[in-house]
Amino acid sequence: MVIVEIIDRPIDPFPSDDGRLEQGSELIFNGRVRSKENGQEIKELEYEQYEGMAESELKRIAIETANIYPISDLFCKHRVGTVAVGETSLHVVIWSKHRNEGLEAITFFISELKKRVPIWKWAILKDGTKIPSECRYH
């Protein structure tokens, strides 16, 4: 099963599930806003999306990931709007029989998300200046 959501409020994490008797691995990733961007202190990030296209591309990547890797489920929530330092902007959960396939899947999924999903982020500096946020690592 694949579930993806783009939301404009704080992320409520997907609950852990102790009833999954066939999956030995539950990987949880929370991407958080760091306090610095290019060495400059920031107060928040502002995420913008291409409305309609971002969520459909996110779902396409999630389905692609589930077809490539032997995972059971992939759930993802991505935030848009203003996200303060320390808050979660991306939450991903992947269940798989073993950890290796889950680790490979989550790495692939997040890398593809950063490359293909039309969500842009801006760093808001302490003085209110807005600068593009760069994602150098995929």
MARBA-3410 file (N, C-alpha, C, O; in Angstrom, 1 decimal):
138
0.8,-1.2,0.0,0.0,0.0,0.0,0.9,1.2,0.0,1.9,1.3,0.6 ~ 0.5,2.2,-0.7,1.2,3.5,-0.8,0.2,4.6,-0.3,-0.9,4.7,-0.8 ~ 0.7,5.5,0.6,-0.1,6.6,1.0,0.9,7.8,0.9,1.9,7.8,1.5 ~ 0.4,8.9,0.2,1.2,10.1,0.2,0.3,11.3,0.5,-0.9,11.3,0.0 ~ 0.8,12.3,1.2,0.0,13.5,1.5,1.0,14.7,1.4,2.1,14.6,1.9
0.5,15.8,0.9,1.1,17.0,1.0,0.2,17.9,1.9,-0.9,18.1,1.5 ~ 0.7,18.4,3.0,-0.1,19.1,4.0,0.5,20.4,4.3,1.7,20.7,4.1 ~ -0.3,21.3,4.8,0.1,22.7,5.2,0.0,22.9,6.7,-0.3,24.0,7.1 ~ 0.3,21.9,7.5,0.2,22.0,8.9,1.3,21.1,9.5,1.8,20.3,8.8 ~ 1.5,21.1,10.8,2.5,20.2,11.4,2.2,18.8,11.1,1.0,18.4,11.1
3.2,18.0,10.9,3.1,16.6,10.6,2.7,15.8,11.8,3.4,15.8,12.8 ~ 1.6,15.0,11.7,1.2,14.0,12.7,1.8,12.7,12.1,1.3,12.2,11.1 ~ 2.8,12.1,12.8,3.4,10.9,12.2,2.5,9.8,12.1,1.5,9.6,12.8 ~ 2.8,8.9,11.1,2.0,7.7,10.9,2.3,6.8,12.2,3.5,6.8,12.6 ~ 1.3,6.1,12.7,1.6,5.3,13.9,2.4,4.1,13.6,2.3,3.5,12.5
3.2,3.7,14.6,3.9,2.4,14.5,2.9,1.3,14.5,1.8,1.5,15.1 ~ 3.2,0.1,14.0,2.3,-0.9,13.9,2.9,-2.3,14.3,3.6,-2.9,13.5 ~ 2.6,-2.6,15.6,3.2,-3.9,16.1,2.4,-5.1,15.6,2.8,-6.3,15.9 ~ 1.4,-4.9,14.8,0.6,-6.1,14.3,1.2,-6.6,13.0,0.6,-7.5,12.4 ~ 2.3,-6.0,12.5,2.9,-6.5,11.2,3.8,-7.7,11.5,5.0,-7.5,11.8
3.3,-8.9,11.4,4.0,-10.1,11.8,5.0,-10.6,10.7,5.9,-11.4,11.0 ~ 4.8,-10.2,9.5,5.6,-10.6,8.4,6.7,-9.6,8.0,7.6,-10.0,7.3 ~ 6.6,-8.4,8.5,7.6,-7.4,8.2,8.5,-7.2,9.4,8.1,-6.8,10.5 ~ 9.8,-7.5,9.2,10.8,-7.4,10.3,11.4,-6.0,10.4,12.1,-5.7,11.3 ~ 11.1,-5.1,9.4,11.7,-3.8,9.4,10.6,-2.7,9.2,9.8,-2.8,8.3
10.7,-1.8,10.1,9.8,-0.6,10.0,10.8,0.6,10.0,11.3,1.0,11.1 ~ 11.0,1.2,8.9,12.0,2.4,8.8,11.2,3.7,8.9,10.2,3.9,8.1 ~ 11.6,4.6,9.7,10.9,5.9,9.9,12.0,6.9,9.7,13.0,7.0,10.3 ~ 11.7,7.9,8.7,12.6,9.0,8.4,11.8,10.3,8.7,10.7,10.5,8.2 ~ 12.4,11.2,9.5,11.9,12.5,9.7,12.9,13.5,9.2,14.0,13.6,9.8
12.6,14.2,8.2,13.5,15.3,7.7,13.1,16.6,8.5,11.9,17.0,8.4 ~ 14.0,17.2,9.1,13.8,18.4,9.9,14.5,19.6,9.4,15.5,19.5,8.7 ~ 14.0,20.8,9.7,14.6,22.0,9.3,15.8,22.3,10.2,15.7,22.4,11.4 ~ 16.9,22.5,9.5,18.2,22.8,10.2,18.2,24.3,10.5,17.5,25.1,9.9 ~ 19.0,24.7,11.4,19.1,26.1,11.9,20.0,27.0,11.0,20.0,28.2,11.1
20.7,26.4,10.0,21.6,27.2,9.2,21.4,26.7,7.7,21.2,25.6,7.4 ~ 21.5,27.7,6.8,21.5,27.5,5.4,22.7,28.3,4.8,22.8,29.5,5.0 ~ 23.5,27.5,4.1,24.8,28.1,3.6,25.5,28.9,4.6,26.0,30.0,4.3 ~ 25.6,28.4,5.9,26.3,29.0,6.9,25.6,30.2,7.6,26.2,30.8,8.5 ~ 24.4,30.5,7.2,23.7,31.6,7.7,22.5,31.1,8.6,21.9,30.1,8.3
22.3,31.7,9.8,21.2,31.4,10.7,19.9,31.7,10.0,19.7,32.7,9.4 ~ 19.0,30.7,10.1,17.6,30.9,9.6,16.6,30.8,10.7,16.9,30.2,11.8 ~ 15.4,31.3,10.4,14.3,31.1,11.4,13.3,30.0,10.9,12.6,29.4,11.7 ~ 13.3,29.8,9.6,12.3,28.9,9.1,12.6,28.6,7.6,13.4,29.3,7.0 ~ 11.9,27.6,7.1,11.9,27.4,5.6,10.5,27.6,5.1,9.5,27.3,5.9
10.4,28.0,3.9,9.1,28.2,3.3,9.0,27.3,2.1,9.8,27.4,1.1 ~ 8.1,26.3,2.1,7.9,25.3,1.0,6.8,25.7,0.1,5.7,26.1,0.6 ~ 7.0,25.7,-1.2,6.0,26.0,-2.2,5.8,24.7,-3.1,6.8,24.0,-3.3 ~ 4.7,24.5,-3.6,4.5,23.4,-4.5,3.8,23.8,-5.7,3.1,24.8,-5.8 ~ 3.9,23.0,-6.8,3.1,23.1,-8.0,1.9,22.3,-7.7,1.8,21.1,-7.7
0.8,23.1,-7.3,-0.5,22.5,-6.9,-1.0,21.4,-7.8,-1.0,21.7,-9.0 ~ -1.3,20.3,-7.3,-1.9,19.2,-8.1,-0.8,18.3,-8.7,-0.9,17.1,-8.6 ~ 0.3,18.9,-9.2,1.3,18.1,-9.8,2.3,17.5,-8.8,2.7,16.3,-8.9 ~ 2.5,18.2,-7.7,3.5,17.7,-6.7,3.0,16.4,-6.0,3.8,15.5,-5.9 ~ 1.8,16.4,-5.6,1.3,15.2,-5.0,1.2,14.0,-5.9,1.4,12.9,-5.5
0.8,14.2,-7.2,0.7,13.1,-8.1,2.1,12.6,-8.4,2.2,11.4,-8.6 ~ 3.1,13.5,-8.5,4.5,13.0,-8.8,5.0,12.2,-7.6,5.7,11.3,-7.7 ~ 4.7,12.7,-6.4,5.1,12.1,-5.2,4.5,10.6,-5.1,5.2,9.7,-4.7 ~ 3.2,10.5,-5.5,2.6,9.2,-5.5,3.2,8.3,-6.6,3.4,7.1,-6.4 ~ 3.5,8.9,-7.7,4.2,8.1,-8.8,5.5,7.6,-8.3,5.8,6.4,-8.6
6.3,8.4,-7.7,7.6,7.9,-7.1,7.4,6.8,-6.1,8.2,5.9,-6.0 ~ 6.4,7.0,-5.2,6.2,6.0,-4.2,5.8,4.6,-4.8,6.3,3.6,-4.4 ~ 4.9,4.7,-5.8,4.5,3.4,-6.5,5.7,2.8,-7.2,5.9,1.6,-7.2 ~ 6.5,3.6,-7.9,7.7,3.2,-8.6,8.7,2.5,-7.6,9.2,1.4,-7.8 ~ 8.8,3.1,-6.4,9.7,2.5,-5.4,9.2,1.2,-4.9,9.9,0.2,-4.8
7.9,1.1,-4.7,7.2,-0.2,-4.3,7.3,-1.3,-5.4,7.4,-2.5,-5.0 ~ 7.4,-0.9,-6.6,7.6,-1.8,-7.7,9.0,-2.3,-7.9,9.2,-3.4,-8.3 ~ 10.0,-1.4,-7.5,11.4,-1.8,-7.7,11.9,-2.6,-6.5,12.6,-3.6,-6.7 ~ 11.5,-2.2,-5.3,12.0,-2.9,-4.1,11.0,-3.7,-3.4,9.8,-3.4,-3.4 ~ 11.4,-4.8,-2.8,10.4,-5.7,-2.1,10.0,-5.2,-0.8,10.4,-5.7,0.3
9.2,-4.1,-0.8,8.7,-3.5,0.4,7.2,-3.8,0.5,6.5,-4.1,-0.5 ~ 6.6,-3.7,1.7,5.2,-4.0,1.9,4.4,-2.7,1.7,3.4,-2.7,1.0 ~ 4.8,-1.6,2.4,4.1,-0.3,2.3,5.1,0.8,2.4,6.2,0.7,2.9 ~ 4.6,1.9,1.8,5.4,3.2,1.8,4.4,4.3,2.1,3.4,4.5,1.4 ~ 4.6,5.0,3.2,3.7,6.1,3.6,4.6,7.4,3.7,5.7,7.3,4.2
4.1,8.5,3.2,4.9,9.7,3.2,4.0,10.9,3.4,2.9,11.0,2.8 ~ 4.4,11.9,4.2,3.8,13.2,4.4,4.9,14.2,4.1,6.0,14.2,4.7 ~ 4.6,15.2,3.3,5.5,16.3,3.0,4.7,17.6,3.3,3.6,17.8,2.9 ~ 5.4,18.5,4.0,4.8,19.7,4.4,5.1,20.8,3.4,6.1,20.8,2.7 ~ 4.1,21.7,3.2,4.3,22.9,2.5,3.9,24.1,3.4,3.3,23.9,4.4
4.3,25.3,3.0,4.1,26.5,3.8,5.3,26.7,4.7,6.4,26.3,4.3 ~ 5.1,27.4,5.8,6.2,27.8,6.6,6.5,26.7,7.7,5.6,26.2,8.4 ~ 7.7,26.3,7.8,8.2,25.3,8.7,9.3,25.8,9.5,10.4,26.1,9.0 ~ 9.1,25.9,10.8,10.2,26.5,11.7,11.3,25.5,11.9,11.2,24.3,11.7 ~ 12.5,26.1,12.3,13.7,25.3,12.6,13.3,24.3,13.7,12.6,24.5,14.6
13.8,23.0,13.4,13.5,21.9,14.3,12.3,21.1,14.0,12.2,20.0,14.4 ~ 11.4,21.7,13.2,10.1,21.0,12.9,10.3,20.0,11.7,11.3,20.2,10.9 ~ 9.5,19.0,11.6,9.6,18.0,10.6,8.9,18.6,9.3,7.8,19.1,9.3 ~ 9.6,18.4,8.2,9.0,18.8,6.9,8.8,17.6,6.0,8.0,17.7,5.1 ~ 9.4,16.5,6.3,9.2,15.3,5.5,9.2,14.1,6.5,10.0,13.9,7.3
8.1,13.2,6.4,8.0,12.0,7.2,7.7,10.9,6.3,6.8,10.9,5.5 ~ 8.6,9.8,6.4,8.4,8.7,5.5,8.5,7.4,6.4,9.4,7.3,7.3 ~ 7.6,6.5,6.1,7.7,5.2,6.8,7.6,4.1,5.7,6.8,4.1,4.8 ~ 8.6,3.1,5.8,8.6,2.0,4.9,8.7,0.7,5.7,9.5,0.6,6.6 ~ 7.8,-0.2,5.4,7.8,-1.6,6.0,8.3,-2.6,5.0,7.9,-2.5,3.8
9.2,-3.4,5.4,9.7,-4.5,4.6,10.1,-5.7,5.4,10.1,-5.6,6.6 ~ 10.3,-6.8,4.7,10.6,-8.1,5.4,11.9,-7.9,6.2,12.1,-8.4,7.3 ~ 12.9,-7.4,5.5,14.3,-7.2,6.0,14.7,-5.7,5.9,14.2,-5.0,5.1 ~ 15.6,-5.3,6.7,16.1,-3.9,6.7,16.8,-3.5,5.4,16.6,-2.3,5.0 ~ 17.6,-4.4,4.8,18.3,-3.9,3.6,17.5,-3.4,2.5,17.8,-2.4,1.9
16.4,-4.1,2.2,15.6,-3.7,1.1,14.8,-2.4,1.5,14.6,-1.5,0.6 ~ 14.5,-2.3,2.8,13.9,-1.0,3.2,14.8,0.1,3.2,14.4,1.2,2.8 ~ 16.1,-0.1,3.6,17.0,1.0,3.5,17.3,1.5,2.1,17.4,2.7,1.8 ~ 17.4,0.5,1.2,17.6,0.8,-0.3,16.4,1.6,-0.8,16.5,2.6,-1.5 ~ 15.2,1.1,-0.4,14.0,1.8,-0.9,13.8,3.2,-0.4,13.5,4.1,-1.2
14.1,3.4,0.9,13.9,4.7,1.4,15.0,5.7,0.8,14.7,6.9,0.6 ~ 16.2,5.2,0.6,17.2,6.1,0.0,16.8,6.4,-1.4,16.9,7.6,-1.8 ~ 16.3,5.5,-2.2,15.9,5.7,-3.6,14.7,6.7,-3.6,14.7,7.7,-4.3 ~ 13.7,6.5,-2.7,12.5,7.3,-2.7,12.8,8.7,-2.4,12.3,9.6,-3.1 ~ 13.6,9.0,-1.3,13.9,10.4,-0.9,14.8,11.0,-2.0,14.6,12.2,-2.3
15.7,10.3,-2.6,16.5,10.9,-3.7,15.7,11.3,-4.9,15.8,12.4,-5.4 ~ 14.8,10.4,-5.3,13.9,10.7,-6.4,12.9,11.9,-6.1,12.6,12.7,-6.9 ~ 12.4,11.9,-4.9,11.5,13.0,-4.4,12.2,14.3,-4.6,11.7,15.3,-5.1 ~ 13.5,14.4,-4.1,14.2,15.7,-4.2,14.5,16.1,-5.6,14.5,17.3,-5.9 ~ 14.6,15.1,-6.5,14.9,15.4,-7.9,13.7,15.8,-8.7,13.7,16.7,-9.6
12.6,15.1,-8.4,11.4,15.1,-9.3,10.2,15.8,-8.9,9.4,16.3,-9.7 ~ 10.0,15.9,-7.6,8.7,16.5,-7.1,8.8,18.0,-7.1,9.7,18.6,-6.5 ~ 7.9,18.7,-7.7,7.9,20.2,-7.8,7.5,20.9,-6.5,6.4,21.5,-6.4 ~ 8.4,20.7,-5.5,8.3,21.5,-4.3,9.6,22.2,-4.1,10.7,21.7,-4.2 ~ 9.5,23.5,-3.9,10.6,24.4,-3.8,10.7,25.0,-2.4,9.6,25.2,-1.7
11.9,25.2,-1.9,12.0,25.7,-0.5,12.9,27.0,-0.5,13.9,27.1,-1.3 ~ 12.5,27.9,0.3,13.2,29.1,0.6,13.6,29.2,2.0,12.8,28.9,2.9 ~ 14.8,29.7,2.3,15.2,29.9,3.6,14.9,31.3,4.0,15.2,32.2,3.3 ~ 14.3,31.5,5.2,14.0,32.8,5.7,15.0,33.1,6.8,15.1,32.4,7.8 ~ 15.9,34.1,6.5,17.0,34.4,7.5,16.4,35.1,8.7,15.2,35.5,8.7
17.2,35.2,9.7,16.8,35.9,11.0,16.3,37.3,10.7,15.4,37.8,11.4 ~ 16.9,38.0,9.7,16.5,39.4,9.4,15.2,39.5,8.5,14.8,40.6,8.1 ~ 14.7,38.3,8.1,13.5,38.2,7.2,13.8,38.1,5.8,12.9,37.9,4.9 ~ 15.1,38.2,5.4,15.5,38.0,4.0,15.2,36.6,3.5,15.4,35.6,4.3 ~ 14.7,36.4,2.3,14.3,35.2,1.7,15.3,34.8,0.7,15.5,35.5,-0.3
15.9,33.6,0.8,16.9,33.1,-0.2,16.6,31.7,-0.6,16.0,31.0,0.2 ~ 16.9,31.3,-1.8,16.7,30.0,-2.3,17.4,29.0,-1.4,18.6,29.2,-1.0 ~ 16.8,27.9,-1.0,17.4,26.8,-0.2,17.9,25.8,-1.2,17.2,25.4,-2.1 ~ 19.2,25.4,-1.1,19.8,24.5,-2.0,19.8,23.1,-1.4,20.1,22.9,-0.2 ~ 19.6,22.1,-2.2,19.7,20.7,-1.7,20.8,20.1,-2.6,20.5,19.6,-3.7
22.0,20.0,-2.0,23.1,19.6,-2.8,23.3,18.0,-2.7,23.9,17.5,-3.6 ~ 22.7,17.4,-1.7,22.9,16.0,-1.6,21.5,15.3,-1.9,20.5,15.6,-1.3 ~ 21.6,14.2,-2.7,20.4,13.5,-3.0,20.5,12.1,-2.5,19.6,11.3,-2.6
END
